[in-house]
Amino acid sequence: MPPEGLSQRAYCEAGLELLAEGGHESLTIAALCDRLGVTKGSFYHHFVDMAEYVGLLLEHWEAEHATRLITLSESVTDPEERYDLL
């Protein structure tokens, strides 16, 4: 049984962790399911296939991480500090 409250967001956060740890080769359905403690059936309950998942993962990253960094960088006036931040 999947953990209570498991969502597409949980899959996206797990995917970002896998990417940070091992690069794009580490991002597999099996690795996601292992990370979340669920079966592959759970993955397919949330996503049609890996292509759909990757598309949603990119949207999640943009909404949650890229937009936040851009907003934060706009508050830094020194160009070198802004570069270091990004």
MOURJO-V508449 format. One record per residue. N is the residue number from 1. OMEGA is omega in whole degrees, 0 to 359 (* if undefined). D_LAST is the distance of its C-alpha to the last C-alpha in Angstrom with 2 decimals. Layout:
BEGIN
n->[N & N]
omega->[OMEGA & OMEGA]
d_last->[D_LAST & D_LAST]
END
This chain:
BEGIN
n->[1 & 2 & 3 & 4 & 5 & 6 & 7 & 8 & 9 & 10 & 11 & 12 & 13 & 14 & 15 & 16 & 17 & 18 & 19 & 20 & 21 & 22 & 23 & 24 & 25 & 26 & 27 & 28 & 29 & 30 & 31 & 32 & 33 & 34 & 35 & 36 & 37 & 38 & 39 & 40 & 41 & 42 & 43 & 44 & 45 & 46 & 47 & 48 & 49 & 50 & 51 & 52 & 53 & 54 & 55 & 56 & 57 & 58 & 59 & 60 & 61 & 62 & 63 & 64 & 65 & 66 & 67 & 68 & 69 & 70 & 71 & 72 & 73 & 74 & 75 & 76 & 77 & 78 & 79 & 80 & 81 & 82 & 83 & 84 & 85 & 86]
omega->[181 & 177 & 181 & 177 & 180 & 185 & 174 & 178 & 179 & 177 & 180 & 179 & 177 & 179 & 177 & 177 & 179 & 179 & 180 & 183 & 189 & 180 & 187 & 180 & 181 & 183 & 178 & 177 & 180 & 180 & 177 & 182 & 176 & 182 & 184 & 180 & 181 & 178 & 176 & 177 & 177 & 177 & 183 & 172 & 183 & 187 & 177 & 182 & 182 & 180 & 177 & 179 & 182 & 177 & 178 & 177 & 178 & 177 & 179 & 180 & 180 & 184 & 187 & 190 & 182 & 181 & 179 & 179 & 179 & 180 & 179 & 182 & 179 & 178 & 180 & 185 & 181 & 183 & 180 & 177 & 178 & 179 & 180 & 180 & 182 & *]
d_last->[39.87 & 36.13 & 34.51 & 35.14 & 32.49 & 30.87 & 28.95 & 26.79 & 23.83 & 24.95 & 25.07 & 21.54 & 20.16 & 22.39 & 21.22 & 17.52 & 18.82 & 20.97 & 18.32 & 16.16 & 19.42 & 21.13 & 19.44 & 21.08 & 24.53 & 24.43 & 24.08 & 27.76 & 29.98 & 31.76 & 28.67 & 27.50 & 31.01 & 31.34 & 28.15 & 29.46 & 33.08 & 34.43 & 36.43 & 35.53 & 37.68 & 35.22 & 32.45 & 34.84 & 35.74 & 32.19 & 31.37 & 33.66 & 32.07 & 28.95 & 27.99 & 28.05 & 26.04 & 23.25 & 23.19 & 22.98 & 20.31 & 18.07 & 19.01 & 18.32 & 14.79 & 14.13 & 16.00 & 14.84 & 11.23 & 9.66 & 11.57 & 10.73 & 6.93 & 8.11 & 10.78 & 9.09 & 6.99 & 10.50 & 12.05 & 10.57 & 12.97 & 12.41 & 10.60 & 9.98 & 8.68 & 6.28 & 5.25 & 5.50 & 3.78 & 0.00]
END
